[in-house]
């Protein structure tokens, strides 16, 4: 993959629970890794669930392989153009540790 195709700055975040002082917690997202990536958006789809219409926009995010990137999981999320995407799956497509591909989805509960 040519470097020019990795033209978006993407930010991976992990979930963190912060005590709220009343026995509960507040959910915060902590920045973990910022890298260059390329996003290929698939066709969006609408789904009717529990009587509500939801819009989902899936895509494939490609980034260069690194030791830090290899530690990312589906428990992380990624911000692309300041829009949060849920990570659905992660693969090392050619098993050569050159790139990682993330199946991501926008428009779903995180």
KESEMAR-188464 format. One line per field, with one value per residue (C-alpha): residue number from 1; residue in three letters; z, x, y. Coordinates in Angstrom, 2 decimals. Each point is the difference from the previous one (the first is absolute). Layout:
num: NUM  ...;
residu: ALA  ...;
c3: Z  ...;
c1: X  ...;
c2: Y  ...;
This chain:
num: 1  2  3  4  5  6  7  8  9  10  11  12  13  14  15  16  17  18  19  20  21  22  23  24  25  26  27  28  29  30  31  32  33  34  35  36  37  38  39  40  41  42  43  44  45  46  47  48  49  50  51  52  53  54  55  56  57  58  59  60  61  62  63  64  65  66  67  68  69  70  71  72  73  74  75  76  77  78  79  80  81  82  83  84  85  86  87  88  89  90  91  92  93  94  95  96  97  98  99  100  101  102  103  104  105  106  107  108  109  110;
residu: UNK  UNK  UNK  UNK  UNK  UNK  UNK  UNK  UNK  UNK  UNK  UNK  UNK  UNK  UNK  UNK  UNK  UNK  UNK  UNK  UNK  UNK  UNK  UNK  UNK  UNK  UNK  UNK  UNK  UNK  UNK  UNK  UNK  UNK  UNK  UNK  UNK  UNK  UNK  UNK  UNK  UNK  UNK  UNK  UNK  UNK  UNK  UNK  UNK  UNK  UNK  UNK  UNK  UNK  UNK  UNK  UNK  UNK  UNK  UNK  UNK  UNK  UNK  UNK  UNK  UNK  UNK  UNK  UNK  UNK  UNK  UNK  UNK  UNK  UNK  UNK  UNK  UNK  UNK  UNK  UNK  UNK  UNK  UNK  UNK  UNK  UNK  UNK  UNK  UNK  UNK  UNK  UNK  UNK  UNK  UNK  UNK  UNK  UNK  UNK  UNK  UNK  UNK  UNK  UNK  UNK  UNK  UNK  UNK  UNK;
c3: 0.00  -0.97  2.81  -1.69  0.66  3.75  0.01  3.10  3.50  2.21  3.78  1.86  3.46  2.86  2.47  3.54  3.02  2.40  3.46  0.39  3.81  0.58  -0.47  -3.76  -2.88  -3.05  -3.36  -1.63  -3.14  0.38  -3.05  -0.65  -3.52  -2.83  -3.46  -3.71  -1.59  -3.07  0.24  -2.61  0.71  -1.03  -0.81  2.99  1.14  2.17  2.51  2.01  3.51  3.06  -1.97  -0.79  -3.29  0.23  -2.71  -0.18  -2.15  -0.19  -1.37  -0.12  1.66  -0.99  2.03  0.03  2.34  3.22  3.35  1.57  -2.73  0.41  3.60  -1.06  0.54  -0.79  3.45  -1.39  -2.22  -2.70  -0.80  -3.72  -0.85  3.63  -0.58  2.26  -1.64  1.79  -0.89  -1.02  -1.15  -0.50  -2.49  -1.23  -3.63  -1.46  3.33  -0.78  2.71  -2.51  0.43  2.26  -1.19  2.32  -0.81  1.51  0.30  0.54  1.18  2.59  3.77  1.40;
c1: 0.00  1.36  0.58  -2.33  -2.94  0.58  -1.12  -2.20  1.26  -1.85  -0.07  -0.57  -1.53  -0.66  -2.84  0.76  -2.33  0.56  -1.63  -2.67  0.29  -3.48  0.84  -0.44  2.22  0.15  1.12  2.91  1.97  3.79  2.18  2.32  1.45  0.01  1.05  -0.60  -2.66  -2.15  -3.77  -2.12  -3.70  -2.42  -3.64  -2.00  -3.04  -3.00  -1.31  -3.18  0.68  -2.24  -2.38  2.68  1.72  3.77  2.50  3.31  2.99  2.61  3.49  3.50  2.80  3.57  3.05  3.66  0.89  1.82  0.45  -2.37  -2.61  0.20  -1.21  -3.27  -3.21  -3.69  -0.35  1.61  -1.67  1.49  -0.64  0.15  -0.60  -1.20  -2.75  0.04  0.01  -0.46  2.64  -1.77  2.98  3.77  2.11  3.58  -1.02  3.18  1.52  3.17  -0.46  -0.01  -3.59  -2.97  -3.60  -2.83  -3.65  -1.59  -3.55  -1.43  -3.52  -0.33  -0.01  3.51;
c2: 0.00  3.40  2.47  2.50  -2.30  0.35  3.62  0.25  0.54  -2.49  -0.21  -3.25  0.32  -2.40  0.06  1.08  0.10  2.88  -0.12  2.67  0.25  -1.44  -3.66  0.01  0.94  2.22  -1.37  1.82  -0.79  0.24  0.69  -2.92  0.11  2.54  -1.22  0.61  -2.17  -0.49  -0.44  -1.72  0.52  -2.73  0.59  1.17  -1.93  0.60  -2.48  -0.21  -1.26  0.27  2.19  2.59  0.70  0.15  0.93  -1.85  0.94  -2.79  0.40  -1.42  1.98  -0.88  1.05  -0.97  -2.83  0.90  -1.68  2.55  -0.51  -3.78  0.45  1.68  -1.99  0.25  1.60  3.15  2.56  2.19  3.66  0.79  3.66  0.39  -2.60  -3.09  -3.42  -3.32  -2.61  -3.22  -2.13  0.26  -1.92  -0.23  -0.68  -1.48  -1.19  1.96  2.67  2.84  1.23  -0.54  0.21  0.98  -0.59  3.11  1.24  3.48  0.67  -2.75  0.04  -0.06;
